[in-house]
Every structure is written in C-alpha cells, then in structure tokens.
C-alpha cells in the first residue's frame, strides 16, 4: 500500500510528514512507525530525511505531533519540526487561523504563523515553554574532560561552549556524549561559539539522528545557556546561526523561550511499501 508524505524542512532539518495515527501504521502499511522511519529516512535506499513526523488528531489541540528519528527512536519534541507542522496545517487548509496549538510529548506548543505573499506560511514563532538550565558539569569522554551545560527544553541537551564551532569534533564527541553514562536516556549535544553581540554559531549532534543541519530545541537550549552564563543578553533576541540558516531565540527572565524561524515544503510524494 502506498504511503503519502510531504517532505518539509526547517533550516535543512528535514522530515517526512504523514497525516495519520502512527499507532495504526503497522496494520495499514505492514511496518510500524519506527520501522517506517528507519526505512524511509535512509538517504541512499529510502526517501531520505532526519526522520518522520506524524500529524494525528487531538481533542484538546489542533493536532498531535509524533516524531520518529532516523534510527527509529521516538523523540519528545522537535523545534524545526513543529514549525513545519504549523505550515502543514495552514497550507493544506486544515486550519484557517494564524494561531494554532500543537500537542507534543513535551507538552502543548502555541504557534504564530506568518504567511508570505503567496498566502503560504513562511515563518513561524513557537512558544517553546521554559528552559531549565543546570549548573555546568565536567564529564570524561574520549579520554578528556569536557565541560558542558545540561539544559531541559522538553527534551535533554548538553551545551558545550567552544572557541570555534566549525572545528568542533561534532561527530566523534557528539556521538560519545549522546550515550554517555551521565545521560542514561541519551542527550542532544550542541557545540556553541559566541561570535558577536547576542549572536551564537551552533553545530549539533541530535539524539537518534546524528549530525543535522539545524536543531530548534538545541538553539533554544544554547541561547538559554548563553544567557545564564552572561554570554548573551536575555532582554534581546539571540541570533543563532546553524549549518542550515538562522533562528531568533527570545529568553525571558523566567526562562520562557520563543523561537522564530522559517518552514519550507520540499515536495509531495507517495512510496510503495
């Protein structure tokens, strides 16, 4: 049976978006949601993506968002993904409002949609909830001590401040920290350089996906950690530059975070299973 999907991305962080209930994927397609994500995310033998996002009905929101990483694991939240969900709902006529509510495994997210001249959504602001920044800690990885800042923004992050983000060992150290004993459930790892006045350069190793072009929740975690450390001013938006583009992150005094950035559709498709 063919599975219809929409490929979308937020700053190059790309997912396959499917309208339906992932809990029924097995009976409908012969593979469960985890197996589908592993198969279809493969960039050589599948469609190619960082994972799959299912858009399902919800009684208390405009939709429920379920995220499956490229390795089949289920994520709690994806900042770039939730912006694309808002675009999907509006562009396809599933909502006719510019304010929508999306339910995720890390809670309800409020979205403000901004259409472009063609009437399709171009940018989305997301009320991400509160970022909890813990004290800096030191762990041993790859035979060296690594200073990092744990941050919770509905999913776990480890922010590592570096002098040069482009030279950071994202693949090796990111993979080592993702499954470090200090993080028994795994962790997303951000390598962050302060590059200017309220400007950060960030590269990321995402739990379950590896290196990606961008990470919305990681940008929120990085900005919150920078504000907490006095490396950025929480009274103004923090510009976070990623491999795939830029996000603006606002960090309020109580830790509440608003993320604003683009969302784009790549293509529509159907794959035979």
Secondary structure as UniProt FT lines:
FT   STRAND          2..10
FT   TURN            11..12
FT   STRAND          13..19
FT   HELIX           22..24
FT   HELIX           25..29
FT   HELIX           33..41
FT   TURN            43..45
FT   STRAND          51..56
FT   TURN            59..60
FT   STRAND          63..69
FT   TURN            70..71
FT   STRAND          74..75
FT   HELIX           79..91
FT   TURN            92..93
FT   STRAND          99..104
FT   TURN            105..106
FT   STRAND          107..115
FT   TURN            117..118
FT   STRAND          121..130
FT   STRAND          132..141
FT   TURN            142..143
FT   STRAND          144..152
FT   STRAND          156..161
FT   HELIX           165..167
FT   HELIX           170..178
FT   TURN            181..182
FT   TURN            184..185
FT   STRAND          188..196
FT   TURN            197..198
FT   STRAND          199..206
FT   TURN            207..209
FT   STRAND          210..212
FT   HELIX           216..228
FT   TURN            229..230
FT   TURN            234..235
FT   STRAND          238..242
FT   TURN            243..244
FT   STRAND          245..251
FT   TURN            253..254
FT   STRAND          256..262
FT   STRAND          264..272
//
